[in-house]
Amino acid sequence: MIKGKVWIYFVAILFLTGLAHADVWKQIHPGGTIPSARLGHTLVEINNKIYLYGGESADTSTLVTGNSMLLNDIFAYDPNLAIWAPEEPANNPPPARKNHSAVALGEKMYILFGEGNEGGLLQDIWVYDPLSKEWQEQVVSSVSKPDARTGHSTVVMYGQIFIYGGKTATGVVNDLWSFDLRSKTWVKRESGGTPVYGHKAIADTGTKMYVHGGTSADGSLLTDLLSYDLNTKSWENISGQGDVPSARAFHIATFETNKIKISGGSGDDSNDLGDTWEFDTVAVTWTPKAKVSPHSFSSAVVVPKSSDSNKVEESNVFMFVGQRNGQFLNESWIYYPNESPCDTVKDLAVSPNTLKLKKKESETVTVTATGKNNCPVEGVTVTATVNKSGSKRISVSPSSSVTDENGETTFTITAKDMTGRAVVKFKTGDIKVKGKVTVK
């Protein structure tokens, strides 16, 4: 009897299939160099790219709190290509930090304050230019300035940077300051609300800043939603109609049109939360939205719309997760408010794509279904068939299988004794993957 080998070569034929989903979070698996697991980092969006800076990184052997270090690295994420890449600054970066704040203004990223090494609080402002890849510290010309702090919030209104709240060396504060980039001066504004840190602030397209949640001076978590009006220079405590989100701190928050979205954070008993809520600033109502895996100390930004997207629909939200129940993470997630490309299969992949088997030997191949941004498509039925003449040479088991949460399913290919060629077809909807098999 002559011993033979099986050669399998797979070619994917791509089509679209699947049904839309109204509102969902999906973890995606980008390519490139993924940032290390971390918490207390920041994200900003500049010219259709998302920039991540700093944070606290875990001991790589345990990925839990306790043995960690602060970071001052930068990564850029391309939403269109779904690829992470490290930035290589042309000069020395700012001191490493966590729980700082960051904003995008004038196509540059501004980093403010935060907690440095050995718990030291920072009072500096740095700007990063993605074009020149240079860092520059802002020299403040005013005598009066905010105290060094961590766990504060920062927004941009009318070309100025506003910083609110946080924890200073003397305690938790509720002061509001604005920084003018032209004069390099700080101006103290009207204080308001309960002294708080670990809260989130977002600015609308007009004159209002909204502040949600956080931790008070006595350690209590807050459910408060406040607004500050730049025109009237006044604070307002907003009482939303219906159910409201539970108290939390170190969550994420984004704003688009008249909608504020919050998700996750550290809740009661330090348990991480996995809910998502939307606040309509016009209707003054909270609405629960899709759930996500629990997380805290994450960061999120609104994803720029592509040129061919529906301009009326809401934009997606990109999130880089910080921690989950004490474990540091480096997960990338996208919130789809309108429909989920992860329910729409755009590609199939098979690994390994070439097999060499002796007669009677078997090997498992993995078929992966993915949608836009390489997100896995769960619950897709993939069928496997062998052409009539090929069935004398190979067998495939099972005949059909459903993809798991990672978009994956497996099949076993077994070589028989007869030499020759065979064709294996994997199919889901209109997507077909052909496998060419030769038994020698």
Secondary structure, DSSP 8 states (H G I E B T S, - for coil): ----EEEEEEEEE---EE---SSEEEEE--EE----SEES-EEEEETTEEEEEEEEEE-TTT-BTTSEEEEEEEEEEETTTTEEEE---SS-----BBS-EEEEETTEEEEEEEE-GGG-EEEEEEEEETTTTEEEE-----S------BS-EEEEETTEEEEEEEEETTEEEEEEEEEETTTTEEEE----SS--BS-EEEE-SSSEEEEE--B-TTS-B---EEEEETTTTEEEE---BS------BS-EEEEETTEEEEE--B-GGG-BB--EEEEETTTTEEEE------BBS-EEEE----TTS-SSS---EEEE--EETTEEB--EEEEESS--GGGEE-EEEEESS--EEETT-EEEEEEEEE-GGG-B-TT-EEEEEE-TTGGGTEEEE-SEEE--TTSEEEEEEEE-S--EEEEEEEEETTEEEEEEEEE-
